[in-house]
Amino acid sequence: VDVEPTPAPFEERCCFACIGAVHGAHNPNADAVRYFCSEVWPFVRARTGAELVIAGYGTSDMLSDLRGDGIRVVGFVDDLRTFYNGARVIVIPTRYSGGIPLKAYEAAAYGVPMVVSKLIGEQLGWSGQEECLVADSPLAYAEACGALYTDPVAWLGLRESALNRVRAELSRARFKEQLSDVVRSVCDPRNTG
């Protein structure tokens, strides 16, 4: 993952954002965005007055499920850098999934602090307070969102910590090193088991 922090400062960013492709009504991203909009967003909106922008392939097909005060669905976005540059906080409320949390790594690489579900925090293997905020209930999620949205010092700290983790763990050099280690271990004649 290439680190490309977006340049807008805290004060110029004005929304929460959620991004993810929705391939069908019952995939993890569809569930996550429905859950966030119904169970968490009303509390966040009341506290911050901010807007939630939802982007991603297939999200436009969910308009009837994603109605609410301050919610805007933009669907597929060509220019993710501009999208991330306007976001103050990324929310990733995924409740079930398997695999690598690519959307979290991408948000971190663009330098946008995140509030994530416990599942995403576990998949990242990050502490949950230094690189992103992790929440496990609607109220905790809303509180974390409100705190991060209104605190420029915490926002900058999370941004820098996440950027550093991406640099350390997901750079091309690190990937090559890890791949070389795997190949060496598989090709080692002492490995017979």
N, C-alpha and C positions, 0 to 999 in steps of 0.2 A: 504494500500500500504506500503510495507516494504521499508524503506530508505536504499539503498545500494550504496552509491556514488562510482563511478569508480575511480581508483587511479591515472590515468595518469594526469600529470600536463598540463597546457595550452600549453606549448611549444611542447609537444610530440603529441598533437592532430592535425590532419592535414586536416580534411575535414568537409564539411557540410553533414548532413544526413537527410533523410526523410524516415520514416517507416510507413507502414500501409497496411493492407490487401486489395486487390482489387478483389472484387467479382462481376465481370461484367464490361463492358466498361463505364457504366454511373453512377457508385456509387460515393459517395463524395470523396473517396481517389483517384479514377481515375481522376476525375475532378481536384482535388487539385494539383496532381503531374503534370498533363498536363499543367495547368495554370502556375505553378511555373517554369517549364522547358522552356516554350515558352515566358512568359511575364517578368519574374524576373531574372532567372538564367543568361542570357547573360550579364546583368549589374553586377551581383555579380562576375561572372567569370572574367570579364574585370578588376574589382577593386582588386580582391584578388588572382587570379590565382589558386584558390583552386579547389578541386574536389567535386562533388556532388555524394554521394552514396545513391542509392535508394534501399530499402529492403522491403520485405513483400510478403506474399502469393499473387500470381497472377501478380506481377509486371513484371515478366519475359515475360508474354504474351503481354506486352505493349511496347516491345523494339522498334517497329517502330514509336511509338508516342513519345518516350523519347530520341530521338537522339539529340546530341548537344555536343559542345566542353566541355570536362571535366565532362561529365555525365557517371556514371557507374551504371548499374542495376545489383544487385546481387540476386534478388528474395528472396525466403524464407531463413531465417537465423535461425539456431538452437541455437546458443549461443549469445543471445542478450547482455549479459554483455560485451563480447569482442567487439561487434559491437559498443556499446555506449562508451566504453573506448577509441576508436579511433576517435570518433566524437568530433569536437570542438563546433559545433553549430548544433542544431536540428531545422529544419524548419517544421512548421505545417501550410500550407497555405489553410486550409479547408475553402471553401466558403459557403457550405450548409451542414447541418447534424442535427441530433437530438440526445439527450442523453448526456452521460458523456464523456468528452474528455480524455479517458483512456490513449491514446498515450502521451498526454501532462503530465499527472501525472506520467507515467512510466519514461519519459525522465527526469523529475524533480527529481524523486526518485533515478535515476542513476547519478544525478549530472551533467547533460549536459544542459547548458543554451539554451534557445529557442527564436526563432522569430516566432510569431504566427499571424494568421489572427485575425481581429477584432472579428469574431464570436467565435473563440476558447478563446480569452481573456475574452469575456463576459461569456462563459460557465464556465470558471475557476473562475471567480469573482475576479481575481487578478488585481492589479493596472495597469499593463501594462508598468511599468518602473522599478519596484523593483524586481519582480520575473521572468519576461520575457519581451521581447519587443513585442509590438503589432503594426502591420502595416495594413493599409487599402487600399493601392494602390501599383501597381508594383514598382514605384520609391521609395516610402517610405519603402517598404519591402526590396528592394535592399540596400538602405542606412542603414537600421537597421542591415541587415546581414553583410555588410562590416564593420560597426562600431564595432559590437560585435566580429567579427572574428579577428580584429586587435588590440583590447584593452584588455590586460590581467587583468587590474584592474576592468573594468566593467564586464568582464567575471566572475571573482571570486565573485564579489558582487552579480550578478544575481544567480549564482550557490548556494551561501549560503542562500540567501533569499528564493529561491524556495525549497531548502531542508528543511528549517525551516517551510515553509507553509505546506509541505507534512507531516512533523512530527506532526504539530499542528492539521491539519484538517483530515488526512487520516490514522492515526495510528489505530491499532487494539483496543487500549483502547478507543480512541475517537469514533470509530464505535460502540463498545459495549455500551458506554454511551448514544449515540444518539438513538440507537435501544431500550435501556431500557426506555428512555424518551418517545418514541413513544408508546411502549407497556403500560407503566403506564398511559399515557393520554387516550388511547383507553379503558383500563380496569377500569378507574376511574368512579365510579357510578355517580359522579356529571356531567359527560359528557353525556347528553341525546340527544344532537343535532347532 
